[in-house]
Amino acid sequence: MARFAVGAAILLFAARSDILTRRVTDLCWWAILVIGLVILEAQLVSEGESFIFLLSPLYIVVFFLSLWYEGEVLGDNIKAGDGIKLAAVLNLGAFVVLGAQVAVGSLDPRTGEGMRHLQLFTVPLMMLLAYVFYRAQLLSGGADAKAFLALAVLLPFYPAPFLGIMELPGIFRLICPFVLAIFFTGAFFTLFQPMGMLVYNLGRGDRGKLMAFAFRIPIAEARTRKFIWLSECIEDGEHRYIYFRFRGYDRKWKLKQLKLLAKDGLKYVWVQPQIPFMVYLAAGLIFTCVVGNIIFFMIVKTVAGV
């Protein structure tokens, strides 16, 4: 419950900030890291874990900082060479602790202790995956990647969903750690954006080819409105529609196109809202904590034919 409350509150705050300013303070992710480590250590103590497992926050912090700063764990305040050396020493120590845990701890997923250990080992893997997703632009914003990185620490274990609709197999919890379930659920929710846009436009009485992708506003408003993409433009003298827009069109291009569209006789223009993925990530966290990871599980089950 504490993990859910912290994660939901901070992600909702971050989503609001991302919507209004397209910026999210790093304090959000540092707060999740610190609180997540405190809760984790308290849980490990209450579970009666051995001393070597009580050192888990050590390698989690080292890997977190290493990925955050990409090797220079103290940031720009030290020389690059010294930063790499320090990162190497700390990471070596972290791997020694992690290796010792693997060597002496129970890894039997049929037991509560073994499942807990195996899920704990997925934390550094998920932090590395956050970095890979960011580099591959599957997480297009730095804040999204940092959120994924921090949530891997806050939510290392599958919580019991509040509604308890479905009990997931233990092997699935290892294949799809909880933070990955949040990411996939958030990504799945983006598929409903066209449906929401369609209902919105039908309610306003706006019809057109773009009604499932965009909404209409006056050209004068489009000139000053932030966080929108134009969904129609003039190219090679022809009026064209743009169904999907991600990056690559700056304000200068936007103003030029609005001027051309106005000359073409348009008073209104179709635009797409720039909805940050942070919004869907917050929705994914709340859904998976309340209902469970049933969306991704059912997709996998359907694809596998079982």
MARKOL-133559 format. One line per field, with one value per residue (C-alpha): residue number from 1; x, y, z. Coordinates in steps of 0.1 Angstrom, whole numbers, plus 2048, in hexadecimal, padded with zeros to 3 digits. Each point is the difference from the previous one (the first is absolute). Layout:
N
nr NUM | ...
X X | ...
Y Y | ...
Z Z | ...
//
This chain:
306
nr 1 | 2 | 3 | 4 | 5 | 6 | 7 | 8 | 9 | 10 | 11 | 12 | 13 | 14 | 15 | 16 | 17 | 18 | 19 | 20 | 21 | 22 | 23 | 24 | 25 | 26 | 27 | 28 | 29 | 30 | 31 | 32 | 33 | 34 | 35 | 36 | 37 | 38 | 39 | 40 | 41 | 42 | 43 | 44 | 45 | 46 | 47 | 48 | 49 | 50 | 51 | 52 | 53 | 54 | 55 | 56 | 57 | 58 | 59 | 60 | 61 | 62 | 63 | 64 | 65 | 66 | 67 | 68 | 69 | 70 | 71 | 72 | 73 | 74 | 75 | 76 | 77 | 78 | 79 | 80 | 81 | 82 | 83 | 84 | 85 | 86 | 87 | 88 | 89 | 90 | 91 | 92 | 93 | 94 | 95 | 96 | 97 | 98 | 99 | 100 | 101 | 102 | 103 | 104 | 105 | 106 | 107 | 108 | 109 | 110 | 111 | 112 | 113 | 114 | 115 | 116 | 117 | 118 | 119 | 120 | 121 | 122 | 123 | 124 | 125 | 126 | 127 | 128 | 129 | 130 | 131 | 132 | 133 | 134 | 135 | 136 | 137 | 138 | 139 | 140 | 141 | 142 | 143 | 144 | 145 | 146 | 147 | 148 | 149 | 150 | 151 | 152 | 153 | 154 | 155 | 156 | 157 | 158 | 159 | 160 | 161 | 162 | 163 | 164 | 165 | 166 | 167 | 168 | 169 | 170 | 171 | 172 | 173 | 174 | 175 | 176 | 177 | 178 | 179 | 180 | 181 | 182 | 183 | 184 | 185 | 186 | 187 | 188 | 189 | 190 | 191 | 192 | 193 | 194 | 195 | 196 | 197 | 198 | 199 | 200 | 201 | 202 | 203 | 204 | 205 | 206 | 207 | 208 | 209 | 210 | 211 | 212 | 213 | 214 | 215 | 216 | 217 | 218 | 219 | 220 | 221 | 222 | 223 | 224 | 225 | 226 | 227 | 228 | 229 | 230 | 231 | 232 | 233 | 234 | 235 | 236 | 237 | 238 | 239 | 240 | 241 | 242 | 243 | 244 | 245 | 246 | 247 | 248 | 249 | 250 | 251 | 252 | 253 | 254 | 255 | 256 | 257 | 258 | 259 | 260 | 261 | 262 | 263 | 264 | 265 | 266 | 267 | 268 | 269 | 270 | 271 | 272 | 273 | 274 | 275 | 276 | 277 | 278 | 279 | 280 | 281 | 282 | 283 | 284 | 285 | 286 | 287 | 288 | 289 | 290 | 291 | 292 | 293 | 294 | 295 | 296 | 297 | 298 | 299 | 300 | 301 | 302 | 303 | 304 | 305 | 306
X 800 | 81C | 812 | 7E0 | 7F8 | 823 | 802 | 7DD | 804 | 821 | 7F7 | 7E0 | 813 | 81A | 7E5 | 7EF | 822 | 807 | 7DF | 803 | 825 | 80F | 819 | 802 | 817 | 81A | 7F6 | 7E3 | 817 | 818 | 7E3 | 7F3 | 824 | 804 | 7DE | 802 | 821 | 7F2 | 7E2 | 815 | 818 | 7E4 | 7EF | 820 | 806 | 7DC | 804 | 81E | 818 | 825 | 81A | 80B | 7DD | 7FD | 81C | 7E9 | 7FB | 826 | 800 | 7DF | 80D | 821 | 7EE | 7E6 | 81B | 815 | 7E4 | 7F3 | 822 | 80B | 820 | 808 | 7EE | 809 | 7F5 | 813 | 811 | 81E | 816 | 7F4 | 81D | 7FB | 7DB | 805 | 819 | 7E9 | 7E2 | 815 | 80A | 7DC | 7F1 | 81A | 7F5 | 7DC | 805 | 813 | 7E1 | 7E8 | 816 | 801 | 7DA | 7FD | 819 | 7F1 | 7DB | 7E3 | 7F6 | 7E3 | 7E2 | 7E8 | 808 | 7F8 | 825 | 80C | 7E6 | 809 | 825 | 7F9 | 7EA | 81A | 81A | 7EA | 804 | 822 | 7F4 | 7E2 | 816 | 816 | 7E1 | 7F5 | 821 | 7FD | 7DC | 80C | 81D | 7E9 | 7E7 | 7E4 | 800 | 802 | 804 | 81B | 7E6 | 7EF | 820 | 808 | 7DD | 805 | 822 | 7F2 | 7E1 | 816 | 80D | 7DF | 7ED | 818 | 7E5 | 7DD | 7E7 | 7DF | 7E8 | 7E4 | 7E5 | 812 | 7EF | 81B | 81E | 81D | 818 | 821 | 814 | 7ED | 80A | 824 | 7FC | 7ED | 80B | 7E6 | 810 | 800 | 7DB | 7FA | 813 | 7ED | 7DE | 807 | 80B | 7DF | 7EC | 80E | 7EC | 7E0 | 80A | 7F0 | 7E0 | 800 | 807 | 7E4 | 7E7 | 80C | 7FB | 7DE | 7F5 | 80C | 7F0 | 821 | 803 | 81C | 81C | 814 | 7E5 | 810 | 822 | 7FC | 7E8 | 7F8 | 809 | 802 | 820 | 805 | 7FF | 818 | 81A | 804 | 7F4 | 81C | 805 | 7ED | 80A | 7F0 | 7ED | 7FD | 818 | 808 | 81C | 809 | 7E2 | 7E8 | 7EB | 80A | 7F5 | 818 | 7F2 | 81E | 818 | 81C | 81F | 813 | 7E8 | 80A | 7ED | 80F | 7F1 | 7DF | 7FD | 809 | 7E6 | 7E5 | 807 | 7FC | 7E1 | 7F0 | 809 | 7EE | 7E1 | 7FF | 7F4 | 803 | 81C | 802 | 81B | 80B | 805 | 822 | 7F6 | 820 | 806 | 803 | 7D9 | 7FD | 81C | 7ED | 7E0 | 813 | 80D | 7DE | 7EF | 81A | 7FF | 7DA | 7F7 | 821 | 815 | 7E3 | 803 | 823 | 7FA | 7E1 | 813 | 81C | 7E8 | 7ED | 81F | 80E | 7DF | 7FD
Y 800 | 818 | 7F9 | 806 | 820 | 80E | 7F5 | 80C | 822 | 808 | 7F4 | 814 | 81F | 7F9 | 7FA | 821 | 812 | 7EF | 80B | 824 | 807 | 7E1 | 7FF | 7E9 | 808 | 7E5 | 802 | 7EA | 7E3 | 806 | 7FF | 7DF | 7F2 | 809 | 7F6 | 7E0 | 7F6 | 808 | 7EA | 7E4 | 7FF | 800 | 7E3 | 7EC | 805 | 7F6 | 7E1 | 7F5 | 802 | 7F8 | 81C | 7FC | 807 | 81E | 80F | 800 | 826 | 803 | 7F2 | 80F | 823 | 7FA | 7F3 | 81C | 81B | 7F0 | 7FE | 823 | 810 | 7E6 | 7F8 | 821 | 7F9 | 822 | 814 | 81E | 80A | 7E8 | 7F8 | 7E6 | 7E8 | 801 | 7FA | 7E2 | 7F1 | 806 | 7F1 | 7E2 | 7FA | 805 | 7E9 | 7E5 | 801 | 7FF | 7E2 | 7EE | 805 | 7F5 | 7E2 | 7F6 | 802 | 7E9 | 7E8 | 7FD | 809 | 7EA | 802 | 7E8 | 812 | 7E7 | 810 | 822 | 807 | 7F4 | 814 | 81F | 7FC | 7FB | 81E | 815 | 7F6 | 80E | 823 | 807 | 7EF | 817 | 81E | 7F6 | 7FA | 824 | 80C | 7EA | 80C | 824 | 7FB | 7ED | 81D | 7E9 | 818 | 821 | 817 | 801 | 803 | 7E0 | 7ED | 80E | 7F6 | 7DD | 7FF | 80C | 7EA | 7E1 | 808 | 809 | 7E2 | 7E2 | 7E7 | 7F9 | 80F | 7F0 | 813 | 812 | 7EE | 7DF | 7F6 | 7E7 | 7EE | 801 | 7E2 | 805 | 7FA | 81D | 817 | 7F9 | 803 | 821 | 813 | 818 | 820 | 7F0 | 7F9 | 824 | 80B | 7E8 | 809 | 825 | 7F9 | 7EC | 81D | 816 | 7EB | 80F | 824 | 7FE | 7F4 | 81C | 819 | 7F2 | 803 | 823 | 80C | 7EF | 813 | 821 | 7F8 | 800 | 7E8 | 7F8 | 7E8 | 80A | 7FD | 7E1 | 811 | 825 | 81C | 821 | 823 | 822 | 808 | 81F | 7EA | 7E6 | 81B | 805 | 7DE | 7EB | 7DA | 7F9 | 7F2 | 80B | 7E4 | 812 | 813 | 80E | 7ED | 804 | 816 | 7E4 | 7FE | 7E1 | 7EF | 7F2 | 7E3 | 7F9 | 819 | 7FB | 817 | 814 | 81E | 820 | 820 | 811 | 7E5 | 802 | 825 | 7FE | 7E5 | 813 | 81E | 7EB | 7EF | 822 | 80C | 7E0 | 80D | 7EB | 80F | 7E0 | 7E7 | 7DC | 7FB | 7E2 | 804 | 7F8 | 7E8 | 7F7 | 7DB | 808 | 803 | 7DC | 7F4 | 80E | 7EF | 7DF | 801 | 806 | 7E6 | 7E4 | 807 | 800 | 7E6 | 7ED | 7F9 | 7EF | 813 | 7F5 | 7DE | 7FA | 80D | 7E8 | 7E4 | 806 | 803 | 7E0 | 7EE | 7F3
Z 800 | 809 | 7DF | 7EC | 813 | 7FA | 7DC | 7F7 | 811 | 7F1 | 7DD | 800 | 80A | 7E5 | 7E6 | 809 | 7FD | 7DF | 7F2 | 80B | 7FA | 7EF | 81D | 81E | 81D | 807 | 825 | 7F8 | 7F6 | 81D | 818 | 7F1 | 803 | 824 | 80C | 7EC | 810 | 823 | 7FA | 7F0 | 81D | 819 | 7EE | 7FE | 825 | 808 | 7EA | 814 | 7E2 | 806 | 802 | 7DC | 7F3 | 817 | 7EB | 7E1 | 801 | 7FB | 7DD | 7F7 | 808 | 7ED | 7E1 | 802 | 802 | 7E5 | 7E8 | 80A | 7F9 | 7E6 | 814 | 811 | 820 | 80F | 7E2 | 7F2 | 820 | 7FB | 7E3 | 7E7 | 806 | 825 | 7FC | 7EA | 819 | 81E | 7ED | 7F7 | 824 | 80D | 7E5 | 808 | 824 | 7F6 | 7EA | 81C | 817 | 7E5 | 7F8 | 825 | 802 | 7E2 | 80F | 823 | 7FC | 7F8 | 7DC | 800 | 7F1 | 811 | 822 | 80D | 808 | 7DE | 7ED | 814 | 7F8 | 7DB | 7FE | 812 | 7E6 | 7E5 | 80E | 7F0 | 7E0 | 7FE | 807 | 7E3 | 7EA | 808 | 7F2 | 7E1 | 7FA | 802 | 7E8 | 7E8 | 804 | 80C | 81D | 7ED | 81E | 81A | 81B | 7F4 | 802 | 822 | 80C | 7F4 | 811 | 821 | 7FF | 7FC | 822 | 810 | 7F3 | 800 | 809 | 7F3 | 818 | 807 | 7EA | 813 | 7EC | 7FE | 7E0 | 7F4 | 810 | 7E9 | 7FD | 811 | 7E0 | 7F0 | 81C | 7F8 | 7DA | 804 | 81F | 80E | 7F3 | 7DD | 805 | 808 | 7E0 | 7E9 | 810 | 7FB | 7DC | 7FB | 80C | 7E5 | 7E7 | 80E | 7F7 | 7DD | 80F | 81A | 7E4 | 7EB | 81D | 807 | 7DC | 7FD | 81F | 7F1 | 7DF | 7ED | 7E3 | 7E9 | 7F6 | 81F | 81A | 810 | 802 | 805 | 80A | 7EF | 80E | 7F0 | 7EE | 815 | 81F | 7F0 | 7FD | 825 | 80E | 80E | 7FF | 7E0 | 7DE | 7E0 | 7EF | 7DE | 7EB | 7DE | 7EE | 7DB | 7FC | 80C | 820 | 813 | 81F | 81A | 814 | 817 | 80D | 818 | 7FC | 7E7 | 7FA | 813 | 808 | 7E1 | 7E9 | 813 | 7FB | 7DC | 7FA | 812 | 7EA | 7E1 | 80D | 807 | 7DD | 7F3 | 810 | 820 | 821 | 814 | 801 | 80C | 81B | 815 | 826 | 80D | 81C | 815 | 805 | 825 | 801 | 7F3 | 817 | 81E | 7F3 | 7FB | 824 | 80F | 7EA | 807 | 825 | 802 | 7E7 | 7FA | 7E1 | 7EE | 7DF | 7F7 | 80E | 7EB | 7E1 | 806 | 807 | 7E0 | 7EB | 80F | 7FB | 823
//
